[in-house]
Amino acid sequence: MKALLIAATAVQLGACTTLALPPYNEPFTERVWVVSNDPSAYRFRIEGSQQPDTPVETDGKATLSFPVLPRECSSYFLGIKIEDRSVVARDLIHVVRGDEVVQKLSVNDLRTLPASADGYHRLALE
């Protein structure tokens, strides 16, 4: 009887969990200021885009261009988002040095970094 009750509850909860595909993102840009001994050794790769890597200038600044990117479903439970898979929430920004990805971050992560007066988010790398 207990197993039947657990199974019935699981079916009910499963019916309350949904997936939703967000609309396509509009193209946008983000500014990054890499603070490092050798900032020009780094470049940025946007996962899911077909564009070439964005190099970091010798002053550490780079402007990342985000085209329309592939969508992924977000999960909802009783109408509350429990997993955000939108373009700004996924770790789509890859920081590359040589042939190695040294860090991954999302647009949301980038936007939480301190910004300069001209809008560059400060990303400290070793």
C-alpha positions as CSV (number, residue, x, y, z in Angstrom):
1,M,0.0,0.0,0.0
2,K,2.8,2.4,0.9
3,A,4.5,1.7,-2.4
4,L,1.3,2.4,-4.3
5,L,0.9,5.7,-2.5
6,I,4.5,6.7,-3.3
7,A,4.0,5.7,-7.0
8,A,0.8,7.8,-7.2
9,T,2.5,10.8,-5.6
10,A,5.4,10.5,-8.1
11,V,3.0,10.4,-11.0
12,Q,1.2,13.5,-9.7
13,L,4.4,15.4,-9.1
14,G,5.7,14.4,-12.5
15,A,2.6,15.9,-14.1
16,C,3.4,19.2,-12.4
17,T,6.9,19.4,-13.8
18,T,7.1,20.9,-17.2
19,L,9.8,22.0,-19.7
20,A,9.6,25.3,-21.6
21,L,11.7,26.4,-24.5
22,P,12.5,30.1,-24.3
23,P,12.3,32.4,-27.3
24,Y,15.5,32.9,-29.3
25,N,17.7,35.5,-27.8
26,E,18.4,38.8,-29.6
27,P,22.0,39.4,-30.5
28,F,23.9,41.4,-27.9
29,T,27.4,42.4,-26.7
30,E,29.2,42.4,-23.4
31,R,32.4,44.1,-22.5
32,V,35.2,42.4,-20.6
33,W,38.4,43.7,-19.1
34,V,40.9,40.9,-18.4
35,V,43.2,41.7,-15.5
36,S,46.3,39.5,-15.9
37,N,50.1,39.7,-16.3
38,D,49.6,38.9,-20.0
39,P,46.0,39.6,-21.0
40,S,46.6,39.2,-24.7
41,A,47.4,35.5,-24.1
42,Y,43.7,35.0,-23.6
43,R,40.8,34.8,-26.0
44,F,37.0,34.2,-25.6
45,R,35.0,31.5,-27.3
46,I,31.2,31.6,-27.3
47,E,29.8,28.1,-27.1
48,G,27.2,27.3,-29.7
49,S,28.2,30.2,-32.0
50,Q,29.9,29.7,-35.4
51,Q,32.0,32.8,-35.0
52,P,35.8,32.9,-34.4
53,D,37.3,33.4,-31.0
54,T,37.5,37.0,-29.7
55,P,41.0,38.0,-28.9
56,V,41.9,40.1,-25.8
57,E,43.8,43.3,-26.6
58,T,47.0,44.2,-24.9
59,D,45.1,46.6,-22.6
60,G,43.0,43.6,-21.5
61,K,39.8,44.7,-23.1
62,A,37.5,42.7,-25.3
63,T,33.9,43.1,-26.6
64,L,32.1,39.8,-26.9
65,S,29.4,39.5,-29.5
66,F,26.6,37.0,-28.9
67,P,24.6,36.0,-32.0
68,V,21.3,34.2,-31.9
69,L,22.3,31.0,-30.0
70,P,20.7,27.5,-29.7
71,R,17.9,27.2,-27.2
72,E,17.6,24.7,-24.3
73,C,14.5,23.9,-22.2
74,S,14.2,25.3,-18.7
75,S,12.4,23.2,-16.0
76,Y,9.4,24.4,-14.1
77,F,7.7,22.8,-11.1
78,L,4.2,24.1,-10.3
79,G,5.0,27.1,-12.4
80,I,8.2,28.0,-10.6
81,K,11.4,27.8,-12.6
82,I,13.7,25.3,-11.0
83,E,16.4,25.1,-13.7
84,D,17.2,28.1,-16.0
85,R,18.7,27.1,-19.3
86,S,18.4,30.4,-21.0
87,V,21.3,31.9,-23.0
88,V,22.3,34.2,-20.1
89,A,22.3,31.4,-17.5
90,R,24.4,28.7,-19.3
91,D,28.2,28.7,-19.1
92,L,28.6,29.7,-22.8
93,I,31.6,32.0,-22.3
94,H,34.9,30.0,-22.5
95,V,38.1,31.7,-21.5
96,V,40.9,30.1,-23.6
97,R,44.6,30.3,-23.2
98,G,46.6,28.4,-25.8
99,D,44.5,25.4,-26.6
100,E,43.1,25.0,-23.0
101,V,39.8,26.3,-21.7
102,V,40.8,27.8,-18.3
103,Q,37.4,29.1,-17.2
104,K,33.8,28.9,-18.2
105,L,31.2,31.4,-17.1
106,S,27.7,32.6,-18.0
107,V,26.5,36.0,-19.0
108,N,24.9,36.3,-15.6
109,D,28.2,35.5,-13.9
110,L,29.9,38.1,-16.1
111,R,27.3,40.7,-15.2
112,T,27.9,40.2,-11.5
113,L,31.6,41.2,-11.8
114,P,32.6,44.8,-11.0
115,A,32.4,47.1,-13.9
116,S,34.5,50.1,-14.9
117,A,33.0,53.5,-15.7
118,D,33.0,52.6,-19.4
119,G,31.1,49.4,-18.8
120,Y,33.9,46.7,-18.9
121,H,33.4,43.9,-16.4
122,R,36.6,43.1,-14.6
123,L,37.7,39.5,-14.9
124,A,40.9,38.6,-12.9
125,L,42.9,35.7,-14.4
126,E,46.3,34.3,-13.5
